[in-house]
Amino acid sequence: MNDNSGLGRFAGWIGLAGALLVGVAEFLIQFNAAGGYEQAGYEYFQQISSERLTLGYYLAVLSAPLYIVGYWFLERLLAPAGRGLAAAFFLIGAYAFAIGAVWLGERAFLAFTVQAISEGAASPELLQRMAAHNEPLVNILRVAMVAVSALWVVLILRGRTALPRWMAVVNPVTILGSIFALYWAAPAVGVYILPVAMNVTHVVFFGLALMTCKKTASHGA
């Protein structure tokens, strides 16, 4: 394998742990059994307790940097196919999740504001201003995922990494697309996954990379 060192593997497991922990955090902050995530107004935040929001906020902020370690692991796997493109893959991914950590942390503040409005302690204008500063951040994250997915596909298909070419299909864009499709096709299931879509995506992304590395290494690659 191109990079099957103990350090590289450990970084991969750290990234996977980060995706799991941030997933738990985002679930605490955003999950509502009634759904409604696509609706304007953030009404789904009204049923989420302050204890859940507080725990989710701190867990998200403290765990999100682990994503950067996971992307470093993936960069090391991709480097033999092109060091410059692999470095770009890492830098874009790391930057994206630095922005993503800010976005997710601010979701808790949005939720507290929604609840304050329902109690007459805050104005809807405040929520609008906060949302206007929060929502653009997730769009930066989405654009970055398109970029890292494109780089991932190009580098994997070159065939110089230890990852099989079918792993080109396992990229953030295709996994995210599948999650959104599930939400619309089977909302009773999708309602549990959509609030943590980016984290589920990276549990699959990091997890399959680790599994493939192990399998490749066992065959002496």
N, C-alpha and C positions, 0 to 999 in steps of 0.2 A: 504493500500500500504506500501511497505517496506521503501520507503523514498519519501513521497509526501509533505515534508515540504516546506514552502515558499522559504527558501534559496535554497533548491535543485531545485525547479522549476525555480527560477530566474537564477540559473547557467545554466540550460538547455536552457533558452531563450537567454542568453549571448552567449552560444556556437552556437546556430542557427544564431544569428546576425553576429557572426564572420564568419561563413560559407558563408552567403550572401554577406557580405562586401568584403571578400577575393575573392569571385566569381566575383564580379563587378571589383575588381582590376585586377584579372587575365585576364578577358575579355578585359579590356583596354590595357593590355600589349601584349596579344597574338592573339586576334581575327583578322582574315583576311577572308573576304567573299569568297575568292578563295580557302581557305583551304591550303593543302600542309603541314600540321603539321608533317606528318610522313616522310617528305623528309629531307635529309641531306642538310646542307648549310644555313638553317634559312632564306631562301628568303622571307618567309611570313612576316618577320619583316620590310621589306623595305617600305611598305605602311603605317606603323603606325607612327603617328605624335609624335614629341618629347613631346608635351603637354599631349597626352594620356599616353605615357610611364612614364612621371614624376608623373602624378596624380596616375596612377596605382601602381607605385613603393611605394609611401608614404602610399597609402591606404592599400596596401598589408602588408607592414612591421608593420604598426600600428595596424592592425586588426588581424593578424595571431595569436597573443598570446591568443585571445579569444577562440580559439579551445581548449586550455588546460582546460579552465573552463568548456567547454562542455564535455570533457572526464571525468572530475571530477564528473559531474552530472551523467554520465552513470555508473561510478564506484560505486556510492552510490546506484544505482538501482540494480547492480549486486552483491553487497557485501553479501547479505543473502545466495547466492548460493555458496559462497566460498571467504572469505576475501583475502586470499593470491592470488588467481587467479585474483580477481577483482583489487587488487592493481597492479598486473603485467599488466593487461589490461590498467590501467591508465598510468602507467609509460612508457609503450611502445608507447601509443598514444601521450602522452605529448612530449616525445623525438622525435617522428616522425615529429610532426608539428613544433618543434623548428628547425629541419633540413629542413623541407619544407619551412619555412619562408626564410631561407638563399637561398635555391634553387630559389624560386620565385623572390626574390629581385635581384638575379643575372641575371634573364632573361631580365630585363630592360637593364642591362649593355651589354648583348649579342646583344640586338636589336640596341643599340646605336653604337656598334662596326660594325654590319652589314651595317648600314647606313653610317658610316665613310669609310668603305671599298669601297662602291659604289661611294663615292665622292673622292676617292683616298687619304684619310687622314689617313688610317690605313692599316695594312697588313693582308692578310688572315691567316698568321701564328699566329697573335695575337688572332684571333677568335678561331682557333683550340686549342690554349692553354687555353683560357677561357672555351671553351666547355668541354675540358678534365677535368676541375676542377668542372664544373657545373653538367654534366649529371650523374655522379655516385651518387649524392645526391638524385635524384629522385628515383633511384633504392633502396636506403635505405628506403625511404618513402614507396615504394611499398612492400618491404619485411615486413616492420612493419605492413602494412595493412593486409597482410596475417596472421600475428601473432595475431593481435587484433581480426580479424574475427574468427579465430579458437577459441580463448578464449570466444568470444561472443557466439558462437554456443554452446560450452560446457556448459557454465554457464546458458544460457537460457533453454537448454534442460533438465537441472536438475530440472526445475519446481519450484524452491524456490523463484523466483523473482515475482514481480507483473506483469511482462511482459508476454504476452501469448507465447506459444511455437512457433507459426508461425513467431514471430519476429526473430527467429534464421536465417530465410532466408534473413532478411533485415540486411545485413552486408556489409561492404565496398567492399569486393571482388565481391559479386554477383551484387551489384549496379554498380560498375565500369565495370564489364564484360558486363552488359546490355548497358551501354553507348557506349562502344567500338563497340559492335555489331550493335547498332543503326547507328553509324558513317559509318560502312561498308555497311549496308543494305539500309540506307536512308541518303546518304551524304548531301542532301539538308537541312535536319533537323540537322543531327549530326554535321555539320560544326559549328553550333552555340553552341553546348554543349560540344564537345570534348575539346576545350581549357580550359574549367573550370570543367573538369570531376570530379576531387577530391572534389571540392566545392559543385557541384550538389549532389554528393554522400552523403556528410555530411548534406546538407539541408534535404535530405530524411531521413538520419539516425537519426539526432537529432530531426527532426520534427515528425517522426512517434513515436519515444520514448516519446516525450512530449504528443502527442495525446493519446497514449496508457495509459500513466500514468493518464491522466485526466479521461479517460473512466473507468479505473480500480477503481480510487478513487471514482467515482460517484456511483459505485456498492458496495462500502463499503469494498473493499479489503484492 
